[in-house]
Amino acid sequence: QVQLVESGGGLVQAGGSLRLSCAASGNIGSINYMAWYHQAPGKQRELVATISGGGSTNLLDSVKGRFTISRDNVKNTVYLQMNSLKPEDTGVYYCAALSIGRTWPADYWGQGTQVTVSP
């Protein structure tokens, strides 16, 4: 089992920045990809960013140039740096982990952290 705990959400004005953190614990060695999902109010959860164990990243087109995903394998922590935030970025952000040999959707989920971007 893997446990994921997010932090770093909050209220920010449009154009501002936030950095989300996700601390992983448990059977870390079983994990291949880490990811961040976004669930806007009244909408389905959407995959925003992924990062492999080797550091390869993928970002949703709508956040490219604004968001960056990174990981610190020593601290077992994944980050989502969010710049130039827009009101449509509002929602709950979930950290997720995908086990080696599995396919999306993720196997493990954090509890989510709320991000609110005011106009």
JOURKA-V91558 format. One record per residue. N is the residue number from 1. RES is the residue in one letter. PHI is phi in degrees with one decimal (none if undefined). OMEGA is omega in whole degrees, 0 to 359 (999 if undefined). D_FIRST is the distance of its C-alpha to the first C-alpha in Angstrom with 1 decimal. Layout:
{{N;RES;PHI;OMEGA;D_FIRST} {N;RES;PHI;OMEGA;D_FIRST}}
//
This chain:
{{1;Q;none;178;0.0} {2;V;-127.5;177;3.8} {3;Q;-111.6;181;6.7} {4;L;-125.3;180;10.1} {5;V;-128.6;180;13.4} {6;E;-91.2;172;16.7} {7;S;-156.2;173;20.1} {8;G;107.5;178;23.6} {9;G;-71.4;179;24.8} {10;G;163.2;180;28.3} {11;L;-105.1;181;31.8} {12;V;-144.6;176;33.8} {13;Q;-78.8;176;37.0} {14;A;-54.8;183;37.3} {15;G;92.9;181;37.6} {16;G;-83.1;184;35.4} {17;S;-132.3;172;32.2} {18;L;-143.6;172;28.7} {19;R;-123.3;176;25.8} {20;L;-92.9;177;22.3} {21;S;-123.7;177;19.5} {22;C;-137.2;179;15.7} {23;A;-94.4;181;13.9} {24;A;-105.0;177;10.4} {25;S;-145.5;182;8.6} {26;G;100.6;184;5.9} {27;N;-82.0;186;5.6} {28;I;-61.6;183;8.4} {29;G;-63.9;180;10.4} {30;S;-86.3;186;8.7} {31;I;-93.2;175;9.9} {32;N;-104.8;182;13.6} {33;Y;-100.2;167;14.8} {34;M;-116.8;185;14.5} {35;A;-152.2;170;16.7} {36;W;-122.3;174;18.6} {37;Y;-113.7;177;19.8} {38;H;-125.4;174;22.9} {39;Q;-122.1;177;24.0} {40;A;-75.5;180;27.6} {41;P;-55.7;178;29.3} {42;G;74.8;183;30.0} {43;K;-122.4;178;28.4} {44;Q;-76.6;177;25.4} {45;R;-66.2;186;22.4} {46;E;-128.4;178;23.4} {47;L;-74.1;185;21.7} {48;V;-102.4;186;23.4} {49;A;-154.5;175;22.2} {50;T;-131.5;175;19.9} {51;I;-144.7;180;19.5} {52;S;-84.7;177;18.6} {53;G;-60.8;179;17.5} {54;G;-85.4;176;21.2} {55;G;100.3;176;22.2} {56;S;-70.4;185;23.7} {57;T;-122.4;171;23.9} {58;N;-138.7;181;24.9} {59;L;-130.0;173;26.3} {60;L;-61.8;184;27.6} {61;D;-54.3;185;31.4} {62;S;-69.1;180;32.1} {63;V;-113.0;179;30.3} {64;K;-60.4;182;31.5} {65;G;87.5;179;33.6} {66;R;-118.2;182;32.2} {67;F;-108.3;175;28.5} {68;T;-135.1;175;26.7} {69;I;-106.6;179;23.1} {70;S;-148.5;179;22.2} {71;R;-141.7;175;19.5} {72;D;-115.7;185;19.7} {73;N;-71.6;176;17.6} {74;V;-74.8;181;18.8} {75;K;-88.1;183;17.7} {76;N;54.2;184;14.5} {77;T;-130.4;176;16.1} {78;V;-115.2;183;17.4} {79;Y;-122.0;169;20.7} {80;L;-129.4;176;22.8} {81;Q;-87.3;184;26.5} {82;M;-117.0;179;28.5} {83;N;-114.3;178;32.3} {84;S;48.7;185;35.2} {85;L;-64.6;180;33.3} {86;K;-119.9;178;34.9} {87;P;-54.8;180;35.0} {88;E;-72.1;174;33.2} {89;D;-81.3;179;30.1} {90;T;-59.6;178;29.8} {91;G;148.4;177;26.7} {92;V;-96.6;178;23.1} {93;Y;-107.1;182;21.0} {94;Y;-113.2;170;17.3} {95;C;-85.0;182;14.9} {96;A;-144.2;180;12.7} {97;A;-135.4;179;10.7} {98;L;-115.6;181;11.4} {99;S;-73.2;175;10.0} {100;I;-58.6;177;12.8} {101;G;84.6;180;15.2} {102;R;-104.9;176;14.3} {103;T;-117.5;179;16.8} {104;W;-60.7;9;17.0} {105;P;-75.5;187;16.2} {106;A;-67.5;178;12.8} {107;D;-89.9;185;9.5} {108;Y;-127.5;183;8.2} {109;W;-134.2;169;10.9} {110;G;-84.4;184;12.4} {111;Q;-83.8;179;15.1} {112;G;95.2;175;17.9} {113;T;-134.8;185;20.9} {114;Q;-83.4;172;24.5} {115;V;-121.0;178;27.0} {116;T;-124.7;180;30.6} {117;V;-112.8;181;33.3} {118;S;-88.9;182;36.8} {119;P;-63.0;999;39.8}}
//
